[in-house]
Every structure is written in structure tokens, then in C-alpha cells.
Amino acid sequence: MELYEVEVTCPDRHSARAIAHACLKARRVACANLLPKVESLFCWQGQIDSESEVLLRMKTPTGNFDEVCALIRANHPFDLPAIIALAVQEAGPGVADWVAAETRAPTGCS
């Protein structure tokens, strides 16, 4: 099974957790990691800007990417969340099977 690690920066822990919960509950991702206090520097509307953000990373099968993007957009406060998918080249024994099982389950997570 091919996996992505989908990442997106969020303005705070609250919004990152809301996105993670939505994706987990819908069984589109198997897990989410919140990395606090990421400093982001970027060009926006002709200016260089910087913000302290939370980086949200989630593991999912590649086939779930469009649905994960839709859930992120529906729960993200930014006009243009920077959603990036990184192909997982290798994973430890059983990891891909676990991601597959968690995202195939017939009911959501609570």
C-alpha cells in the first residue's frame, strides 16, 4: 500500500486538533501529529510575513488524499491552507497494514 504523510500548518493547536479529529473520525487518516511552535516565513500578498504556527502531519493511504484535503479545507481557518502530501518511501514493519486497517474500518473513531 502506498502512503502519504499529509501536512498543513495551522494558526494554533485548537484548529490543528479540530482538523485532526475530523480526519480521524471520518477514518481518512490513521494518526495525526501536532508539532507546536513552528515558525513559518512566507510571501503573502506581496509581503514577507512570519507566524508562529502548529504543523499538523497525518498518515493516510494515497487514495484518501482528495478527501483529506476536503476535510482540511472545511475545518481550516485560512483562505488558502498549504496542504502538502509527501510520499512515504519506507515504513516500519506493520505500519502500512495498520494505516490500511484504520482507514478501512466501517465506522468512525470517537
C-alpha positions as CSV (number, residue, x, y, z in Angstrom):
1,M,0.0,0.0,0.0
2,E,1.3,3.5,-0.9
3,L,1.1,6.0,1.9
4,Y,1.2,9.8,2.1
5,E,2.2,11.9,5.1
6,V,-0.1,14.9,4.6
7,E,1.0,18.1,6.3
8,V,-0.6,21.5,6.8
9,T,0.3,24.4,9.0
10,C,-2.4,25.8,11.4
11,P,-2.5,29.0,13.3
12,D,-2.9,27.3,16.7
13,R,-3.3,23.9,18.5
14,H,-7.1,24.3,18.6
15,S,-7.5,24.4,14.8
16,A,-4.9,21.6,14.3
17,R,-6.7,19.4,16.7
18,A,-10.1,20.1,15.1
19,I,-8.8,19.1,11.7
20,A,-7.1,16.0,13.1
21,H,-10.3,15.0,14.8
22,A,-12.4,15.5,11.7
23,C,-10.0,13.3,9.6
24,L,-9.7,10.6,12.3
25,K,-13.4,10.5,12.9
26,A,-14.1,10.1,9.1
27,R,-11.4,7.3,9.0
28,R,-9.5,9.1,6.3
29,V,-6.2,9.1,8.3
30,A,-4.8,6.6,10.8
31,C,-3.0,9.1,13.0
32,A,-2.1,12.8,13.4
33,N,1.0,14.5,14.9
34,L,0.9,18.1,16.1
35,L,4.2,19.9,16.2
36,P,3.8,23.1,18.1
37,K,5.8,26.3,17.8
38,V,6.8,26.1,14.1
39,E,8.0,29.4,12.7
40,S,6.7,29.9,9.2
41,L,8.2,32.6,6.9
42,F,6.3,33.1,3.6
43,C,5.3,35.6,0.9
44,W,1.7,36.6,1.1
45,Q,0.1,39.5,-0.9
46,G,3.4,40.9,-1.9
47,Q,4.9,41.0,1.6
48,I,7.3,38.7,3.5
49,D,5.4,37.6,6.6
50,S,6.1,35.3,9.6
51,E,3.9,33.5,12.0
52,S,4.2,31.0,14.9
53,E,2.1,28.0,13.8
54,V,1.4,24.4,14.5
55,L,2.4,21.8,11.9
56,L,-0.1,19.0,11.5
57,R,1.1,15.8,9.9
58,M,-1.2,12.9,9.2
59,K,-0.7,9.4,7.7
60,T,-3.1,8.2,5.1
61,P,-3.3,5.9,2.0
62,T,-2.6,7.9,-1.2
63,G,-6.1,7.2,-2.4
64,N,-7.6,9.3,0.5
65,F,-5.7,12.5,-0.4
66,D,-8.7,14.3,-2.0
67,E,-11.0,13.5,0.9
68,V,-8.3,14.6,3.4
69,C,-7.9,17.9,1.5
70,A,-11.6,18.5,1.6
71,L,-11.8,17.8,5.4
72,I,-8.8,20.1,6.0
73,R,-10.4,22.9,3.9
74,A,-13.7,22.5,5.6
75,N,-12.1,22.9,9.1
76,H,-9.2,25.3,8.4
77,P,-9.4,29.0,9.2
78,F,-7.0,30.1,6.4
79,D,-8.3,31.1,3.0
80,L,-5.5,29.0,1.4
81,P,-4.2,26.3,3.7
82,A,-0.8,25.0,2.4
83,I,-1.6,21.3,2.1
84,I,1.3,19.1,1.1
85,A,1.5,15.3,0.6
86,L,4.8,13.6,1.0
87,A,5.1,10.1,-0.4
88,V,6.3,7.6,2.3
89,Q,9.2,5.8,0.7
90,E,9.6,3.2,3.5
91,A,7.7,2.3,6.7
92,G,8.5,0.0,9.6
93,P,7.0,-3.5,9.7
94,G,3.3,-3.4,10.0
95,V,2.8,0.4,9.7
96,A,1.3,0.3,6.2
97,D,-1.1,-2.5,7.3
98,W,-2.1,-0.6,10.4
99,V,-2.8,2.6,8.3
100,A,-4.8,0.5,5.9
101,A,-6.8,-1.2,8.6
102,E,-7.6,2.1,10.4
103,T,-8.7,3.9,7.3
104,R,-10.9,0.9,6.1
105,A,-12.8,0.5,9.3
106,P,-16.6,0.7,8.6
107,T,-17.3,3.2,11.4
108,G,-15.7,6.3,12.5
109,C,-13.5,6.9,15.5
110,S,-14.9,8.6,18.5
